[in-house]
């Protein structure tokens, strides 16, 4: 362990870890909309303690990502992902539809900041996407109802 930080020394760093660390570092500049060249230059000139911190974060992120279960090689997982996507989409569309109905009835307890016409358009697009998922599910023989 380092006497200054009490952190264990970093393991050997590969290009993948370095790239992730730089990307994490760059995220703090993203709100300023700095170019990638400026971010890269800032990374190259950053003090070692900053590099160490971001490298440690990158190691943790990559370790977590590497432990994640990959999608099955035969693709059978896509049916469950489609069911989940459809279920989440229809639930969100339902909540938006309910909000728009309460707005139309004058019972909505807040004033939307977004124009109602845009929210109506969003609901139309969500409904169309749900319809596309239903068509795809029919073609691919996927039951969109939750499996018991």
Secondary structure, DSSP 8 states (H G I E B T S, - for coil): --TTT---------HHHHHHHHHHHHHHHHTTT--HHHHHHHHHHS-HHHHHHHHHHHHHHHHHHHHS----TTSTHHHHHHHHHHHHHHHHHHHHHHHHHHHHHT--SS--SS-HHHHHHHHHHHHHHHHHHHHHHHHTT---S---
